[in-house]
Amino acid sequence: MHAAFSPFLKLFSVVVLGAALAAPAADAAQRKHTSSKKTVSVAKRAPVASKVTLRKQSTKTRSTRKVSASARKPVIAAAVARAKPSFGELAGLHSSDDLLDLKSSVALVIDQDTNEVLLSKNDHAVLPIASLTKLMTGLIISQAHLPMDEPITITEDDIDTEKNSRSRLAVGTTLSRREMLHLALMSSENRAAHALGRTYPGGLSAFVTQMNIKARLLGMSDTRYVEPTGLSSQNQSSARDLAALVNVAHTDPVLREFTTSPGYEVAVGRRTLQYRNTNRLVKSPDWDIGLQKTGYISEAGRCLVMQAEISGRKLIMVFLDSAGKLSRIADAERVRNWVESSAGLASGAHHAQAIKG
């Protein structure tokens, strides 16, 4: 009987084994097909930029952003967020060429003393500026001459419901206004920046109004603020405007100190929280930085503004919408090397002319 069924058992084994091997391949093909359809649908939803100046109106409200945990899809949401193009990409700014092959789609380098433009790339484009917003937040707080030792407590109103970013300042944390300002400017602490605006005389709306008034007074005609952290993509400006802001902010000793300190510690209850500067260049011996601020949200890309002295020249540098985590730092290094080499060539030419004369 065993011998009689041997051919049948062999055939059955081949069929079962074949089906087992084919199943994963079929599942993979199905997943690939589904993924492809998702990618296409996301691409279809991406807006088309018709202008360099883009104003994105947010339709989110605090009530609609609060979704139950069971309704959330964190894996899919994270994948979509990573694939989300910046406003600069949508406007086609990354295709622009420049002398140094910068990765930032917008760049501006100005001599602070003479206002000479050394390098310019899409400097009139109006884009989201992310946490560069906090430079104006700091300027308003510093110039308001409010009590810097006054305690400020983080509340639920300071929780980010725009990007759901994390913070080590839990609700109930109390720090002085000085400490909040230091953390906002040095390590881009969003809850600290929001609390500074919320506790301003007249409240958050009065604070944002002052931000926009100050922008007008500084001639920043391309700039608009809607909140003090930069988490909203509606906070927008141009490289020209930001250079003007850096120039004024650099005159404030508090902003110079807080934006360039490498690290800072704050006592929270029985714990001591250690914070680091978001710009690693402040610790580099190759750099002499007088003021700086970094920023990032997906709509803005990687951003950086700095005042620095290079080869005896005080320069203001603005980099917006840089692609890649370290690209804005690399762009700053490219500019520094270029300025140093240009200064060396100019010095050599002057020396040769003097010998010839």
FIZA-683426 format. One record per atom (N, C-alpha, C): residue in one letter; z, x, y. Coordinates in steps of 0.02 Angstrom, whole numbers, padded with zeros to 5 digits, always signed. Last residue first. Example, Ala and Ser with C-alpha at 12.3 -4.5 7.8 and 13.67 -1.06 7.14 Angstrom:
<nodes>
S+00354+00642-00112S+00357+00684-00053S+00394+00645+00002A+00390+00660-00284A+00390+00615-00225A+00390+00660-00165
</nodes>
This chain:
<nodes>
G-00385+02784+04874G-00383+02786+04947G-00355+02852+04973K-00355+02807+04740K-00425+02817+04764K-00426+02824+04840I-00222+02771+04738I-00242+02840+04722I-00311+02856+04749A-00234+02635+04772A-00194+02679+04814A-00212+02753+04802Q-00308+02587+04665Q-00337+02584+04732Q-00301+02632+04779A-00215+02604+04563A-00278+02641+04560A-00311+02642+04629H-00116+02513+04604H-00100+02584+04599H-00164+02626+04600H-00186+02393+04594H-00161+02414+04660H-00145+02488+04661A-00209+02391+04457A-00266+02392+04503A-00244+02416+04572G-00076+02381+04411G-00118+02439+04394G-00177+02446+04440S-00040+02258+04463S-00003+02317+04484S-00043+02380+04470A-00128+02176+04394A-00131+02178+04467A-00096+02240+04493L-00085+02198+04263L-00153+02216+04282L-00160+02223+04357G+00046+02146+04272G+00035+02216+04254G-00034+02240+04274A+00021+02014+04301A+00058+02054+04350A+00048+02128+04336S-00042+01978+04183S-00079+01974+04246S-00046+02016+04300S+00064+01995+04094S+00004+02037+04087S-00038+02036+04150E+00151+01896+04144E+00172+01966+04141E+00112+02013+04136V+00074+01781+04127V+00096+01800+04194V+00116+01874+04195W+00060+01783+03986W+00001+01784+04029W+00019+01807+04100N+00191+01772+03942N+00152+01832+03924N+00091+01840+03970R+00221+01643+03996R+00259+01703+04016R+00220+01767+04001V+00128+01563+03927V+00125+01568+04000V+00162+01631+04024R+00173+01579+03796R+00104+01598+03814R+00098+01608+03890E+00300+01524+03806E+00293+01595+03791E+00224+01620+03809A+00265+01391+03828A+00303+01427+03880A+00298+01502+03869D+00205+01366+03704D+00165+01362+03765D+00200+01399+03822A+00316+01377+03619A+00261+01425+03612A+00216+01425+03674I+00384+01265+03661I+00415+01330+03670I+00362+01385+03666R+00295+01168+03620R+00310+01173+03692R+00343+01240+03708S+00293+01186+03479S+00234+01202+03519S+00248+01208+03594L+00386+01152+03386L+00397+01214+03423L+00342+01230+03472K+00337+01028+03336K+00407+01035+03357K+00419+01096+03401G+00184+00956+03394G+00219+01004+03352G+00288+01020+03380A+00102+00939+03545A+00101+00919+03474A+00134+00974+03432S+00162+00887+03701S+00145+00942+03657S+00151+00920+03585D+00180+00809+03821D+00141+00786+03763D+00116+00844+03721L+00192+00932+03950L+00200+00864+03925L+00156+00852+03864F+00270+01053+04043F+00229+01043+03983F+00244+00974+03956V+00286+01146+04188V+00291+01079+04160V+00243+01075+04100M+00373+01267+04282M+00327+01253+04227M+00340+01183+04199I+00386+01365+04422I+00403+01299+04395I+00350+01283+04343L+00443+01531+04456L+00391+01484+04434L+00422+01419+04411K+00460+01668+04553K+00495+01608+04533K+00444+01553+04518R+00419+01832+04504R+00396+01769+04534R+00437+01710+04507G+00455+01945+04434G+00473+01941+04505G+00450+01878+04540S+00414+01915+04304S+00382+01969+04341S+00394+01963+04416I+00482+01758+04321I+00441+01800+04277I+00405+01851+04320E+00609+01642+04321E+00581+01699+04357E+00546+01745+04307A+00594+01464+04306A+00609+01530+04278A+00577+01584+04321Q+00621+01300+04272Q+00615+01347+04327Q+00636+01414+04299M+00538+01182+04164M+00581+01240+04176M+00569+01270+04244V+00518+01051+04046V+00510+01075+04115V+00559+01133+04124L+00436+00979+03907L+00480+01033+03932L+00465+01047+04005C+00408+00875+03761C+00403+00889+03833C+00453+00944+03853R+00314+00808+03630R+00365+00858+03649R+00355+00879+03722G+00274+00632+03651G+00264+00698+03621G+00321+00744+03643A+00289+00503+03696A+00283+00557+03746A+00263+00623+03716E+00303+00420+03588E+00253+00402+03638E+00240+00459+03688S+00411+00478+03519S+00343+00481+03490S+00289+00466+03541I+00505+00581+03629I+00498+00518+03593I+00426+00518+03568Y+00591+00714+03702Y+00546+00693+03649Y+00558+00620+03630G+00625+00854+03811G+00621+00782+03797G+00575+00768+03739T+00723+00972+03909T+00675+00954+03856T+00674+00878+03848K+00742+01068+04054K+00757+01005+04018K+00702+00992+03968Q+00815+01192+04164Q+00768+01170+04113Q+00789+01102+04087L+00836+01330+04275L+00846+01258+04261L+00795+01238+04208G+00820+01466+04270G+00865+01439+04320G+00881+01366+04309I+00802+01595+04155I+00791+01524+04168I+00843+01498+04216D+00730+01724+04105D+00778+01714+04159D+00767+01642+04185W+00703+01791+03941W+00694+01739+03990W+00749+01738+04042D+00734+01881+03847D+00668+01889+03878D+00657+01839+03935P+00850+01846+03785P+00854+01897+03837P+00788+01908+03874S+00879+01673+03755S+00834+01730+03745S+00842+01781+03802K+00947+01559+03776K+00984+01614+03746K+00942+01677+03738V+00855+01471+03822V+00910+01488+03868V+00951+01546+03841L+00769+01440+03719L+00750+01494+03764L+00806+01515+03811R+00807+01326+03651R+00831+01390+03626R+00815+01449+03672N+00858+01180+03711N+00806+01230+03725N+00832+01299+03705T+00967+01104+03690T+00907+01084+03654T+00849+01133+03665N+01122+01187+03664N+01067+01170+03709N+01004+01154+03668R+01248+01109+03562R+01204+01164+03580R+01149+01140+03626Y+01421+01067+03542Y+01352+01048+03558Y+01313+01111+03576Q+01559+01023+03445Q+01520+01078+03472Q+01447+01056+03481L+01708+00936+03461L+01636+00931+03448L+01600+00988+03482T+01859+00934+03387T+01822+00969+03439T+01748+00968+03420R+01980+00804+03356R+01921+00844+03339R+01893+00879+03400R+02075+00717+03391R+02098+00779+03359R+02040+00825+03341G+01986+00659+03527G+02044+00647+03484G+02070+00713+03457V+01876+00772+03563V+01874+00700+03551V+01930+00684+03501A+01833+00897+03671A+01886+00873+03627A+01883+00798+03623V+01682+00988+03671V+01722+00935+03700V+01773+00913+03648E+01585+01131+03713E+01632+01098+03668E+01671+01044+03705Y+01421+01197+03720Y+01477+01165+03754Y+01520+01130+03702G+01291+01322+03753G+01330+01277+03712G+01390+01249+03750P+01213+01381+03854P+01190+01383+03784P+01227+01333+03739S+01168+01306+04008S+01223+01332+03966S+01202+01327+03892T+01070+01249+04085T+01056+01315+04056T+01113+01343+04014T+01112+01128+04135T+01050+01129+04096T+01037+01195+04062F+01231+01162+04205F+01234+01120+04146F+01170+01123+04104E+01187+01244+04314E+01236+01267+04265E+01232+01227+04200R+01095+01164+04383R+01075+01231+04358R+01122+01253+04302L+01174+01054+04415L+01117+01046+04370L+01093+01112+04342V+01263+01117+04503V+01288+01083+04443V+01232+01076+04392P+01183+01164+04610P+01217+01212+04565P+01243+01180+04501D+01026+01113+04655D+01092+01087+04639D+01127+01133+04590T+00899+01161+04665T+00944+01176+04721T+01015+01152+04708H+00834+01109+04557H+00853+01179+04554H+00899+01199+04611A+00795+00984+04598A+00852+00989+04553A+00878+01061+04549V+00680+01017+04673V+00740+00991+04707V+00802+00999+04663N+00594+01064+04572N+00606+01104+04632N+00669+01082+04668V+00592+00957+04483V+00622+01021+04462V+00639+01063+04523L+00519+00864+04561L+00588+00850+04541L+00624+00914+04521A+00396+00927+04571A+00434+00913+04632A+00507+00900+04616A+00360+00925+04437A+00368+00990+04471A+00409+00982+04535L+00344+00789+04420L+00400+00823+04387L+00412+00892+04416D+00227+00764+04492D+00290+00733+04513D+00350+00771+04483R+00136+00839+04415R+00144+00852+04487R+00212+00826+04511A+00142+00776+04291A+00165+00845+04297A+00177+00863+04370S+00205+00607+04310S+00151+00656+04303S+00180+00726+04310S+00292+00477+04216S+00281+00520+04274S+00221+00565+04261Q+00398+00343+04155Q+00336+00382+04157Q+00330+00423+04221N+00477+00239+04054N+00494+00293+04101N+00435+00341+04101Q+00428+00166+03950Q+00411+00143+04017Q+00434+00191+04071S+00481+00208+03834S+00416+00238+03852S+00392+00214+03921S+00654+00241+03832S+00600+00193+03843S+00536+00229+03864L+00734+00351+03830L+00716+00322+03766L+00660+00270+03773G+00782+00397+03948G+00715+00419+03929G+00693+00391+03862T+00904+00358+04009T+00903+00405+03953T+00835+00436+03938P+00912+00259+04111P+00931+00328+04126P+00925+00379+04070E+00767+00150+04145E+00834+00162+04117E+00849+00238+04121V+00650+00149+04212V+00678+00083+04195V+00748+00089+04163Y+00552+00232+04336Y+00609+00233+04289Y+00632+00162+04275R+00402+00311+04378R+00438+00248+04371R+00493+00256+04319T+00286+00404+04478T+00345+00401+04435T+00379+00333+04436D+00190+00439+04566D+00167+00420+04499D+00225+00404+04452S+00253+00483+04681S+00219+00418+04683S+00195+00394+04615M+00367+00566+04735M+00346+00558+04665M+00313+00489+04656G+00426+00599+04854G+00353+00596+04851G+00325+00589+04781L+00559+00588+04860L+00534+00654+04842L+00457+00655+04838L+00574+00454+04884L+00593+00501+04937L+00565+00571+04924R+00538+00402+04759R+00495+00388+04818R+00510+00439+04873A+00648+00448+04684A+00580+00469+04667A+00533+00459+04726K+00752+00377+04745K+00750+00450+04750K+00680+00477+04734I+00716+00249+04701I+00718+00264+04773I+00713+00340+04783N+00734+00263+04563N+00667+00250+04590N+00663+00263+04665M+00872+00284+04558M+00826+00331+04527M+00756+00324+04557Q+00921+00167+04615Q+00930+00231+04650Q+00884+00285+04622T+00888+00078+04513T+00859+00070+04579T+00864+00134+04619V+00973+00124+04414V+00901+00131+04405V+00864+00123+04471F+01096+00085+04474F+01081+00156+04460F+01006+00167+04453A+01088-00052+04477A+01094-00015+04541A+01076+00058+04531S+01088-00076+04340S+01029-00095+04380S+01029-00059+04447L+01216-00030+04301L+01155+00003+04277L+01095-00014+04320G+01335-00041+04442G+01311-00049+04374G+01243-00017+04360G+01400-00024+04558G+01349-00075+04557G+01319-00085+04489P+01426+00146+04530P+01444+00089+04573P+01387+00038+04578Y+01401+00183+04356Y+01384+00197+04426Y+01404+00136+04468T+01415+00157+04224T+01476+00160+04264T+01464+00179+04337R+01284+00165+04177R+01320+00101+04172R+01381+00099+04217G+01250+00299+04192G+01216+00248+04232G+01254+00182+04233L+01339+00356+04101L+01339+00378+04171L+01306+00326+04216A+01300+00294+03983A+01366+00280+04010A+01372+00301+04083H+01176+00356+03964H+01179+00284+03976H+01246+00264+04008A+01216+00488+03940A+01173+00473+03997A+01176+00399+04015A+01291+00470+03822A+01323+00498+03882A+01282+00480+03944R+01195+00426+03735R+01250+00381+03753R+01286+00405+03815N+01111+00541+03729N+01087+00478+03756N+01143+00430+03776E+01117+00705+03765E+01158+00653+03735E+01141+00585+03768S+01053+00830+03787S+01016+00768+03790S+01052+00710+03755S+01123+00944+03802S+01104+00927+03733S+01071+00859+03729M+01127+00956+03945M+01120+01014+03902M+01093+00995+03833L+01138+00827+04004L+01089+00875+04029L+01076+00932+03980A+01238+00762+03931A+01174+00729+03943A+01120+00779+03963L+01345+00851+03936L+01314+00836+03871L+01245+00804+03880H+01373+00848+04074H+01356+00911+04041H+01320+00898+03975L+01407+00715+04094L+01348+00742+04127L+01325+00807+04093M+01525+00707+04019M+01468+00665+04002M+01404+00693+04031E+01604+00796+04091E+01587+00811+04021E+01526+00770+03999R+01613+00728+04215R+01585+00796+04211R+01563+00813+04140R+01680+00613+04178R+01611+00608+04203R+01577+00676+04200S+01771+00643+04025S+01765+00641+04097S+01692+00634+04117L+01775+00528+03886L+01767+00594+03914L+01764+00587+03990T+01813+00434+03746T+01823+00441+03818T+01819+00514+03839T+01748+00327+03624T+01757+00396+03646T+01763+00399+03721G+01712+00198+03597G+01783+00211+03609G+01798+00282+03631V+01585+00236+03484V+01612+00186+03530V+01687+00195+03536A+01558+00414+03468A+01570+00347+03441A+01595+00300+03496L+01451+00529+03489L+01500+00498+03533L+01508+00425+03510R+01349+00572+03415R+01415+00590+03390R+01470+00562+03434S+01211+00466+03379S+01253+00500+03428S+01320+00516+03396R+01038+00423+03343R+01108+00434+03326R+01144+00470+03382S+00926+00291+03394S+00944+00362+03386S+01019+00368+03373N+00852+00173+03406N+00904+00178+03355N+00923+00251+03341K+00768+00153+03509K+00743+00197+03456K+00793+00205+03399E+00838+00045+03571E+00766+00056+03583E+00736+00096+03526T+00971+00040+03562T+00936-00010+03523T+00860-00005+03533D+01100+00149+03572D+01027+00145+03579D+00998+00093+03533I+01250+00100+03650I+01214+00113+03587I+01139+00103+03597D+01313+00059+03762D+01281+00125+03765D+01244+00142+03700D+01377-00058+03733D+01319-00062+03778D+01280+00004+03780E+01490-00020+03667E+01433-00041+03627E+01369-00048+03668T+01545+00126+03762T+01550+00058+03737T+01489+00040+03695I+01637+00268+03805I+01576+00243+03773I+01589+00173+03746T+01720+00288+03959T+01725+00271+03888T+01659+00242+03862I+01768+00412+04071I+01717+00362+04055I+01719+00351+03980P+01883+00467+04196P+01867+00456+04126P+01815+00400+04117E+01846+00578+04328E+01858+00509+04309E+01839+00498+04236D+01811+00701+04374D+01865+00699+04323D+01880+00628+04300M+01721+00679+04473M+01695+00708+04411M+01748+00709+04355P+01698+00545+04577P+01751+00587+04547P+01728+00614+04479L+01534+00565+04653L+01585+00525+04620L+01638+00570+04590H+01424+00611+04725H+01491+00637+04740H+01545+00590+04713A+01292+00588+04708A+01332+00530+04726A+01404+00549+04744Q+01231+00700+04661Q+01228+00689+04733Q+01268+00628+04756S+01254+00687+04523S+01280+00745+04560S+01283+00732+04635I+01185+00568+04492I+01257+00573+04481I+01287+00630+04523I+01052+00604+04525I+01085+00547+04557I+01160+00552+04552L+01032+00713+04439L+01027+00723+04511L+01062+00666+04548G+01042+00655+04312G+01091+00706+04333G+01091+00715+04408T+00929+00573+04315T+00996+00544+04304T+01050+00592+04329M+00830+00669+04325M+00842+00624+04382M+00910+00590+04376L+00849+00723+04198L+00853+00767+04256L+00864+00726+04320K+00824+00622+04108K+00894+00640+04121K+00902+00689+04179T+00687+00619+04091T+00718+00569+04133T+00788+00590+04154L+00661+00700+03990L+00654+00731+04057L+00682+00683+04109S+00663+00621+03877S+00727+00642+03906S+00721+00685+03969A+00507+00541+03913A+00564+00548+03868A+00627+00572+03905I+00395+00514+03986I+00426+00580+03996I+00490+00590+03954P+00231+00444+03971P+00303+00439+03958P+00334+00509+03961L+00114+00490+04104L+00133+00481+04034L+00209+00469+04028V-00023+00514+04201V+00043+00480+04201V+00060+00461+04130A-00107+00658+04254A-00099+00607+04203A-00028+00579+04204H-00120+00765+04337H-00112+00700+04369H-00104+00643+04319D-00144+00877+04259D-00079+00873+04294D-00068+00807+04331N-00233+00929+04163N-00218+00857+04164N-00154+00841+04203K-00175+01081+04199K-00210+01046+04145K-00188+00972+04144S-00163+01235+04283S-00161+01162+04287S-00203+01132+04231L-00084+01376+04351L-00116+01346+04293L-00109+01270+04297L-00042+01410+04477L-00067+01463+04433L-00106+01434+04374V-00040+01355+04637V-00048+01331+04569V-00080+01386+04526E+00080+01398+04757E+00016+01415+04726E+00014+01389+04655N+00199+01383+04823N+00165+01322+04800N+00096+01335+04771T+00276+01492+04852T+00213+01485+04889T+00177+01419+04875D+00392+01479+04772D+00397+01502+04841D+00334+01486+04882Q+00351+01439+04645Q+00399+01398+04682Q+00403+01416+04756D+00196+01426+04579D+00240+01474+04611D+00287+01435+04657I+00173+01323+04436I+00170+01331+04508I+00218+01386+04531V+00088+01251+04307V+00128+01309+04324V+00119+01323+04398L+00069+01119+04196L+00065+01139+04266L+00113+01198+04277A-00008+01014+04073A+00029+01074+04092A+00018+01090+04166V-00039+00911+03935V-00029+00914+04007V+00013+00976+04023S-00044+00934+03802S-00103+00904+03831S-00099+00902+03907S+00005+01086+03729S+00025+01030+03771S-00038+01000+03802K-00048+01198+03676K-00043+01140+03631K-00020+01078+03669L-00167+01301+03764L-00101+01270+03757L-00103+01210+03710D-00262+01402+03791D-00264+01363+03729D-00196+01333+03714L-00266+01457+03915L-00220+01488+03867L-00219+01451+03800L-00359+01382+03990L-00365+01455+03987L-00324+01486+03930D-00406+01233+03902D-00373+01269+03955D-00376+01343+03941D-00482+01072+03864D-00475+01144+03855D-00436+01174+03914S-00438+00915+03793S-00450+00956+03853S-00437+01029+03838S-00400+00840+03688S-00465+00872+03682S-00481+00916+03742H-00285+00776+03722H-00279+00836+03680H-00346+00872+03671L-00317+00659+03788L-00300+00718+03828L-00296+00782+03787G-00347+00532+03740G-00394+00587+03727G-00379+00651+03764A-00258+00431+03748A-00300+00441+03806A-00350+00497+03797L-00189+00448+03630L-00230+00387+03638L-00278+00394+03697E-00122+00566+03662E-00172+00566+03608E-00219+00506+03616G-00036+00518+03760G-00085+00570+03776G-00140+00575+03725F+00045+00432+03691F+00000+00404+03742F-00054+00454+03760S+00043+00479+03516S+00071+00480+03584S+00021+00448+03632P+00037+00379+03365P+00008+00428+03412P+00042+00423+03480K+00136+00369+03223K+00122+00338+03287K+00095+00389+03337A+00178+00420+03105A+00106+00418+03115A+00086+00392+03184R+00314+00404+03110R+00287+00472+03109R+00213+00473+03125A+00323+00265+03105A+00345+00301+03165A+00316+00371+03167V+00279+00238+02975V+00238+00215+03031V+00256+00253+03094A+00384+00296+02904A+00316+00321+02894A+00272+00301+02951A+00493+00219+02945A+00492+00290+02960A+00422+00318+02954A+00456+00094+02892A+00463+00102+02965A+00460+00175+02984I+00463+00119+02755I+00398+00102+02785I+00401+00114+02860V+00602+00146+02745V+00552+00194+02722V+00485+00182+02755P+00670+00032+02799P+00674+00098+02831P+00621+00147+02809K+00656-00118+02828K+00619-00078+02779K+00615-00007+02806R+00777-00252+02844R+00745-00190+02866R+00708-00157+02809A+00844-00357+02793A+00775-00370+02816A+00739-00307+02836S+00970-00313+02765S+00928-00332+02708S+00855-00342+02729A+01025-00297+02892A+01010-00238+02851A+00963-00254+02794S+00949-00397+03021S+00997-00387+02966S+00974-00329+02923V+00915-00336+03184V+00889-00365+03122V+00939-00351+03066K+00906-00336+03345K+00959-00337+03296K+00935-00374+03234R+00801-00356+03431R+00804-00292+03397R+00858-00290+03343T+00818-00477+03491T+00765-00473+03440T+00769-00408+03402S+00921-00449+03583S+00932-00498+03530S+00881-00490+03474R+00869-00354+03671R+00927-00336+03631R+00936-00384+03572T+00690-00355+03655T+00752-00373+03689T+00809-00356+03643K+00526-00291+03678K+00587-00296+03639K+00645-00319+03683T+00413-00267+03741T+00428-00337+03732T+00492-00347+03693S+00363-00150+03862S+00404-00164+03803S+00421-00238+03800Q+00210-00094+03913Q+00261-00143+03926Q+00298-00160+03862K+00152+00056+03963K+00165+00016+03904K+00223-00031+03917R+00027+00118+04055R+00091+00085+04064R+00103+00039+04004L-00061+00264+04086L-00047+00211+04039L+00022+00183+04052T-00189+00351+04150T-00126+00321+04170T-00114+00260+04127V-00313+00368+04090V-00263+00420+04081V-00195+00393+04098K-00380+00222+04010K-00364+00261+04069K-00316+00316+04050S-00399+00163+03892S-00457+00163+03935S-00445+00205+03997A-00348+00178+03728A-00333+00198+03797A-00397+00200+03838V-00312+00052+03612V-00364+00097+03637V-00350+00113+03710P-00176+00041+03494P-00212+00022+03556P-00262+00073+03576A-00178+00010+03320A-00168+00058+03374A-00208+00039+03435R-00213-00075+03218R-00167-00101+03269R-00158-00053+03327K-00294-00002+03138K-00325-00057+03175K-00279-00082+03230A-00201+00083+03082A-00251+00110+03128A-00283+00055+03169V-00134-00005+02999V-00099+00026+03054V-00148+00052+03106S-00237-00035+02908S-00209-00089+02949S-00171-00061+03008V-00261+00089+02850V-00314+00057+02889V-00285+00004+02934T-00141+00107+02785T-00162+00154+02837T-00215+00123+02881K-00143+00004+02691K-00092+00005+02743K-00113+00049+02801K-00250+00041+02612K-00255-00021+02650K-00204-00023+02705S-00199+00159+02557S-00259+00162+02600S-00265+00100+02642S-00094+00108+02482S-00080+00152+02539S-00138+00156+02586T-00169+00036+02386T-00123+00000+02431T-00108+00041+02493H-00236+00142+02324H-00275+00088+02356H-00232+00051+02406K-00127+00213+02276K-00173+00245+02323K-00213+00193+02361R-00075+00120+02186R-00035+00142+02244R-00079+00173+02297Q-00181+00112+02096Q-00162+00053+02133Q-00123+00071+02195A-00181+00242+02048A-00241+00218+02083A-00224+00157+02125A-00056+00241+01986A-00069+00288+02042A-00129+00265+02082D-00078+00145+01886D-00027+00133+01938D-00040+00177+01998A-00175+00211+01812A-00192+00147+01845A-00143+00132+01900A-00101+00320+01768A-00161+00331+01810A-00180+00268+01847P-00002+00258+01690P+00016+00293+01752P-00043+00304+01797A-00091+00197+01588A-00049+00157+01633A-00029+00195+01695A-00155+00287+01505A-00195+00256+01558A-00151+00220+01609L-00060+00324+01411L-00086+00375+01458L-00123+00343+01516A-00043+00202+01346A+00014+00235+01379A-00008+00285+01429A-00169+00181+01293A-00143+00134+01343A-00086+00165+01381G-00174+00286+01201G-00223+00282+01256G-00198+00237+01311L-00072+00250+01113L-00067+00312+01151L-00114+00311+01210V-00124+00130+01062V-00061+00129+01098V-00055+00190+01142V-00242+00178+00999V-00247+00126+01051V-00184+00126+01094V-00192+00269+00906V-00239+00292+00957V-00241+00242+01015S-00115+00185+00825S-00083+00239+00863S-00128+00263+00919F-00212+00103+00766F-00161+00073+00810F-00128+00125+00854L-00281+00197+00690L-00317+00162+00744L-00267+00132+00794K-00179+00230+00600K-00210+00281+00642K-00243+00249+00702L-00156+00108+00535L-00102+00139+00576L-00130+00191+00623F-00278+00091+00469F-00258+00042+00521F-00205+00072+00567P-00278+00197+00380P-00330+00194+00433P-00310+00147+00489S-00158+00160+00302S-00164+00222+00342S-00218+00219+00395F-00150+00053+00215F-00140+00039+00287F-00148+00101+00331A-00168+00110+00092A-00215+00059+00115A-00210+00047+00190A-00061+00193+00075A-00127+00223+00081A-00177+00173+00109H+00039+00098+00060H+00040+00145+00117H-00028+00175+00129M+00000+00042-00061M+00000+00000+00000M+00000+00043+00062
</nodes>
